[in-house]
Every structure is written in structure tokens, then in C-alpha cells.
Amino acid sequence: MTVRKEIAIYGKGGIGKSTTTSNLSVALAEMGYKVMQIGCDPKSDSTNTLRRGRFIPTVLDTLRSGSSDLSKIVHEGYKGILCVEAGGPEPGVGCAGRGIITAIELLNQKGIIEEYSPDVVIYDVLGDVVCGGFAMPIRQGVAEQIYAVTSSDFMSLYAANNLFKGIVKYANSGGALLGGIIGNSINKTAQQEMINDFGRKTGTRVIEYVPRSQTVTKCELDGMTTLEGSPKSKQAAVYRSLAKKIIENGNSFVPKPLDPEELWSWGSTWVSRLLGEQKAAYEGIQDSKGGGI
């Protein structure tokens, strides 16, 4: 690979962005790319499943310790993936967003990314609040493409819509553009249709759907990504498909976020369809048992 590809994966806390990111990193490493994953979440757990559940020293912890040896912030994980955790402030002190700014600026100023020369850099970013710090991969042009991980849960879509607003704000000043939506934990037709419709409404597109799977849960409890713990599973194949689509995706665009009233109004139109499918599935289960409760 002659040109480095830098992307950022955003998502509401708990939506599965770190799970998606880590499996994406492994899939890209399997394809022969040298990958660096940078966790930009104060919990500092982005790279855990790449290192069998082990936490690593963060950039901010290293700075607070007074150490000048910044090489200690890069740790090798599964398949040789380079793992970095930006870290966060001490509990009750400071701003997590400011910590992300400090960490990324330091990585750039000290030439740490250049020193390791990865083919692909993936920033795993908390997307609940796209404030100045968490928006840094967008506004500074650190990443070239942004991907939004979302489920059909309304607050997850709300967070994705806010992310789109951040992209629009910096689009005309060299900021990163949207590469697509990753639909996560999608097992029902109505859920997929809802995210498809959200994409149409916001002028975006879905690049991949990732189903909810117990395989993922089991592997994570064992401290591994799905591609390490269950490499021949259907779920692993989905992550490999996602990696191929992202590495080949040369299209980026400016989304068209909805204003709050539009978003709430649109969301309300999907309530009956989502509940209807849920009810039908429940009734189907009862029928298979030979009757009601």
C-alpha cells in the first residue's frame, strides 16, 4: 500500500463500535495490511480484545507519569496490530475531549505514527458527544473517512445524526467526510429497513450490516476478537466483508443531518413497524410451542 488510509469509527457508547473496530483491524491485518488502532475513548478499552483482555498504558497516563519514553505507548496485539490508547483524565478532573486532543497532537508532533509507518490507521472514537476533542479526527483532517456505527435504537441514530452535523461543520475547511454507516446488531428486516431509510433521509448510505451474535459475546468473554476466537464463523465472514468494502471505498460525501424535530417525527413513524415485527416473531414462537402462554 503506497498511500496510508486513515479512518475513524464513531458510535454511541455501548453500540459495539470497539467490537467492530477491533474485528475490522484483524480482518485488514489478514489481508496483509499493517494496522494501527488508536482508542479515543476515556475507558481505554478499545484494544483489549486484540491483547487477550489486557489493558495497556495510555498516552495520557504516560504523560502524567513524567516518562519521556513515548515508545511505551505502542503495543503489539494479535496479528501484529499496533495498539494505542489515548486515555482520559483522572476521575473527577479535567475533560475527556481535551485529553483526546492532547494525545493525538502528541502522536503527530513526535512522529510516532510515521515511525511505525502503518498502512491503515483506525481511530475508535466515542460518538455520544461530538465536542471539540472527540471531533478532532474530523475537524483536523486527521482521518480521511468517517464511519458511523449505529443500531436501530433511536438514541443510537440520534448520536449518528449529531456526528453528521459535526462532519458538515468542518466539511469546507479540510475536515473528514463520511464513508458510510455500519448497521450493528441488526437481526430483523424492519431494523434494516429503518437504517436504510435513515440513510436516505440524511443523504448517506449503509456500507454493511452486522448481525447480533452470541459468537461475538463468547469471544469477547474469552478476551478475543471474533476473527481470532471463531475465525470460520458466519460473523467473522461479515467482518471480513466489511473490511474489504472499507479498504476499497474511495467515495466520501457530506451527509445531510436532520434537525431535532424532523428526526423525532421520522423516528415515530417506525415505532409500529418495529413493534409489529417483534410481535409477529413472538406469536410465531408461541405457535411453534403449540399455543399461548
C-alpha positions as CSV (number, residue, x, y, z in Angstrom):
1,M,0.0,0.0,0.0
2,T,1.6,3.3,-1.1
3,V,-0.9,5.8,0.5
4,R,-1.8,5.4,4.1
5,K,-5.5,5.2,4.8
6,E,-6.8,6.8,8.0
7,I,-10.3,6.3,9.1
8,A,-12.4,7.0,12.2
9,I,-15.1,4.8,13.6
10,Y,-17.7,6.7,15.7
11,G,-20.6,5.3,17.7
12,K,-22.7,5.8,20.8
13,G,-21.3,4.2,23.9
14,G,-22.2,0.6,24.1
15,I,-23.3,0.3,20.5
16,G,-20.4,-2.0,19.6
17,K,-18.0,0.4,17.9
18,S,-14.9,-1.0,19.6
19,T,-16.0,-4.6,18.8
20,T,-16.5,-3.6,15.2
21,T,-13.2,-1.7,15.1
22,S,-11.1,-4.4,16.5
23,N,-12.6,-7.1,14.2
24,L,-12.1,-4.7,11.3
25,S,-8.4,-4.3,12.3
26,V,-7.9,-8.1,12.4
27,A,-9.6,-8.5,9.0
28,L,-7.4,-5.9,7.5
29,A,-4.3,-7.5,9.0
30,E,-5.4,-10.8,7.5
31,M,-5.4,-9.0,4.1
32,G,-1.8,-8.1,4.6
33,Y,-2.1,-4.5,5.8
34,K,-0.1,-3.2,8.7
35,V,-2.7,-1.7,11.0
36,M,-2.6,0.7,13.9
37,Q,-5.7,1.1,16.1
38,I,-5.9,4.2,18.3
39,G,-8.5,4.1,21.0
40,C,-10.1,7.5,21.6
41,D,-12.4,6.6,24.5
42,P,-11.7,7.6,28.1
43,K,-12.4,3.9,29.1
44,S,-9.2,2.9,27.3
45,D,-10.6,-0.5,26.3
46,S,-10.7,-0.2,22.6
47,T,-7.7,-2.6,22.0
48,N,-8.5,-5.1,24.9
49,T,-9.6,-8.0,22.6
50,L,-6.5,-7.5,20.5
51,R,-4.4,-8.3,23.5
52,R,-6.4,-11.1,25.2
53,G,-8.2,-8.7,27.6
54,R,-5.1,-6.9,28.8
55,F,-5.1,-3.1,29.2
56,I,-2.1,-1.1,28.0
57,P,-0.6,2.2,29.4
58,T,-2.3,5.1,27.8
59,V,-0.8,8.2,26.2
60,L,-2.2,10.5,29.0
61,D,-1.0,8.1,31.8
62,T,2.4,8.1,30.3
63,L,2.5,11.9,30.2
64,R,1.2,12.1,33.8
65,S,3.9,9.7,35.0
66,G,6.6,12.1,33.6
67,S,8.1,9.4,31.3
68,S,9.8,10.7,28.2
69,D,9.8,7.3,26.6
70,L,6.8,7.5,24.3
71,S,7.6,4.3,22.6
72,K,6.0,2.6,25.5
73,I,2.6,3.7,24.4
74,V,2.6,1.5,21.3
75,H,1.9,-2.2,22.0
76,E,1.7,-5.1,19.6
77,G,-1.5,-7.1,19.5
78,Y,-3.0,-10.0,17.6
79,K,-1.7,-10.3,14.0
80,G,0.9,-7.7,14.7
81,I,-1.7,-4.9,15.1
82,L,-0.2,-1.8,16.7
83,C,-2.3,-0.8,19.7
84,V,-2.5,2.7,21.2
85,E,-4.9,4.1,23.8
86,A,-5.3,7.9,24.2
87,G,-6.7,7.6,27.7
88,G,-8.7,10.1,29.7
89,P,-8.3,12.5,32.6
90,E,-8.1,11.4,36.2
91,P,-11.6,10.7,37.6
92,G,-13.3,13.9,38.6
93,V,-10.6,16.1,37.0
94,G,-10.3,17.5,33.5
95,C,-12.1,17.0,30.2
96,A,-12.0,13.7,28.3
97,G,-12.3,15.6,25.0
98,R,-9.3,17.7,25.8
99,G,-7.4,14.5,26.6
100,I,-8.1,13.2,23.1
101,I,-6.7,16.5,21.6
102,T,-3.5,16.2,23.7
103,A,-3.0,12.6,22.8
104,I,-3.5,12.9,19.0
105,E,-1.4,16.1,18.9
106,L,1.4,14.3,20.7
107,L,1.3,11.3,18.4
108,N,1.7,13.7,15.4
109,Q,4.3,16.0,16.9
110,K,6.5,13.2,18.0
111,G,6.2,11.4,14.7
112,I,5.0,8.2,16.4
113,I,2.7,7.1,13.6
114,E,5.3,7.9,11.0
115,E,7.9,5.9,12.9
116,Y,5.8,2.7,12.7
117,S,4.5,3.5,9.2
118,P,1.2,1.6,9.2
119,D,-0.8,1.1,6.0
120,V,-4.1,1.7,7.8
121,V,-4.8,3.8,11.0
122,I,-8.1,3.4,12.6
123,Y,-9.3,5.8,15.3
124,D,-12.0,4.3,17.6
125,V,-13.9,7.3,18.9
126,L,-16.8,7.7,21.4
127,G,-19.6,9.4,19.5
128,D,-22.1,10.3,22.2
129,V,-21.0,13.9,22.2
130,V,-19.1,15.3,19.2
131,C,-17.4,18.1,21.1
132,G,-14.1,19.7,20.2
133,G,-12.0,16.9,21.5
134,F,-14.0,13.9,20.2
135,A,-14.4,15.8,16.9
136,M,-10.7,16.1,16.4
137,P,-10.3,13.3,13.9
138,I,-13.0,15.1,11.8
139,R,-12.0,18.8,12.1
140,Q,-8.3,18.4,11.9
141,G,-8.4,16.2,8.9
142,V,-6.6,13.5,10.9
143,A,-8.8,10.9,9.3
144,E,-9.9,11.0,5.7
145,Q,-13.1,8.9,6.1
146,I,-15.6,8.7,9.0
147,Y,-17.9,5.7,9.6
148,A,-20.9,5.8,11.9
149,V,-21.8,2.6,13.8
150,T,-25.4,2.5,14.7
151,S,-28.2,0.1,15.6
152,S,-31.9,0.8,15.0
153,D,-32.2,2.1,18.6
154,F,-33.4,5.7,18.3
155,M,-30.7,7.2,20.6
156,S,-28.0,5.5,18.6
157,L,-29.4,7.1,15.4
158,Y,-29.6,10.4,17.3
159,A,-25.9,10.2,18.0
160,A,-25.2,9.3,14.4
161,N,-27.2,12.4,13.3
162,N,-25.2,14.6,15.6
163,L,-22.0,13.1,14.2
164,F,-23.2,14.1,10.7
165,K,-23.7,17.7,12.0
166,G,-20.0,17.7,13.1
167,I,-18.9,16.5,9.7
168,V,-20.9,19.2,7.9
169,K,-19.5,21.9,10.2
170,Y,-15.9,21.1,9.1
171,A,-16.5,19.8,5.5
172,N,-15.5,23.1,3.9
173,S,-12.3,23.5,5.9
174,G,-10.5,20.3,5.2
175,G,-12.4,18.1,7.6
176,A,-13.0,14.4,7.1
177,L,-16.1,13.2,5.2
178,L,-18.4,10.3,5.7
179,G,-17.6,7.0,4.2
180,G,-20.8,5.3,5.3
181,I,-23.0,3.8,8.0
182,I,-22.3,0.4,9.7
183,G,-25.6,-1.1,10.9
184,N,-24.8,-3.1,14.0
185,S,-26.9,-5.7,15.9
186,I,-29.3,-6.0,13.0
187,N,-31.3,-9.2,13.0
188,K,-34.8,-8.1,11.9
189,T,-36.0,-6.8,8.5
190,A,-37.7,-3.8,10.0
191,Q,-34.4,-2.8,11.7
192,Q,-32.5,-2.9,8.4
193,E,-35.3,-1.0,6.6
194,M,-35.2,1.7,9.3
195,I,-31.5,2.3,8.9
196,N,-31.8,2.2,5.2
197,D,-34.5,4.9,5.4
198,F,-32.3,6.9,7.8
199,G,-29.6,6.8,5.2
200,R,-31.9,8.0,2.5
201,K,-33.2,10.8,4.7
202,T,-29.7,12.0,5.6
203,G,-28.1,11.5,2.1
204,T,-25.9,8.8,3.3
205,R,-25.5,5.0,2.7
206,V,-25.1,1.8,4.6
207,I,-21.8,0.0,3.8
208,E,-22.5,-3.1,5.8
209,Y,-25.0,-4.8,8.3
210,V,-23.5,-6.7,11.2
211,P,-26.0,-9.1,12.9
212,R,-26.2,-9.5,16.7
213,S,-24.4,-12.8,17.5
214,Q,-23.6,-14.8,20.6
215,T,-20.4,-15.7,18.9
216,V,-19.2,-12.2,19.5
217,T,-20.2,-12.3,23.2
218,K,-18.4,-15.6,23.8
219,C,-15.2,-14.5,22.1
220,E,-15.1,-11.2,24.0
221,L,-15.6,-13.0,27.3
222,D,-12.6,-15.0,26.3
223,G,-10.7,-11.8,25.6
224,M,-10.6,-12.2,21.9
225,T,-12.0,-10.8,18.7
226,T,-14.4,-12.9,16.7
227,L,-11.8,-13.4,14.0
228,E,-9.4,-14.9,16.5
229,G,-11.8,-16.9,18.6
230,S,-14.1,-18.1,15.8
231,P,-12.4,-17.4,12.5
232,K,-14.6,-19.7,10.4
233,S,-17.9,-18.4,11.8
234,K,-20.5,-16.5,9.8
235,Q,-19.9,-13.5,12.0
236,A,-16.2,-13.5,11.1
237,A,-17.2,-13.5,7.4
238,V,-19.3,-10.4,7.9
239,Y,-16.3,-8.5,9.4
240,R,-14.1,-9.6,6.5
241,S,-16.7,-8.3,4.1
242,L,-16.8,-5.0,6.0
243,A,-13.0,-4.7,5.8
244,K,-12.9,-5.3,2.1
245,K,-15.7,-2.7,1.5
246,I,-13.9,-0.1,3.6
247,I,-10.4,-0.6,2.1
248,E,-11.9,-0.3,-1.4
249,N,-14.2,2.6,-0.6
250,G,-13.0,5.6,-2.4
251,N,-16.2,7.5,-2.0
252,S,-16.7,10.1,0.7
253,F,-19.6,12.6,1.0
254,V,-21.1,15.3,3.1
255,P,-24.2,14.0,5.0
256,K,-27.5,15.9,5.4
257,P,-28.4,15.7,9.0
258,L,-32.0,16.2,10.2
259,D,-32.9,18.8,12.7
260,P,-34.2,17.5,16.0
261,E,-37.9,17.9,15.2
262,E,-37.5,16.1,11.9
263,L,-35.6,13.3,13.5
264,W,-38.1,12.7,16.2
265,S,-41.0,12.9,13.7
266,W,-39.3,10.5,11.4
267,G,-38.5,8.1,14.3
268,S,-42.1,8.0,15.5
269,T,-43.2,6.6,12.0
270,W,-41.1,3.5,12.7
271,V,-42.5,2.5,16.1
272,S,-45.4,0.5,14.8
273,R,-43.3,-1.3,12.2
274,L,-40.6,-2.3,14.6
275,L,-43.1,-3.4,17.3
276,G,-45.2,-5.2,14.7
277,E,-42.3,-7.3,13.5
278,Q,-41.4,-8.0,17.2
279,K,-45.0,-9.1,17.9
280,A,-45.1,-11.3,14.8
281,A,-41.9,-13.0,15.8
282,Y,-43.2,-13.6,19.4
283,E,-46.5,-15.0,18.1
284,G,-44.6,-17.3,15.8
285,I,-42.6,-18.7,18.7
286,Q,-45.8,-19.3,20.7
287,D,-47.4,-21.1,17.7
288,S,-44.4,-23.3,17.4
289,K,-44.9,-24.3,21.1
290,G,-48.5,-25.2,20.4
291,G,-50.3,-22.2,21.8
292,G,-50.2,-19.2,24.0
293,I,-48.5,-18.8,27.4
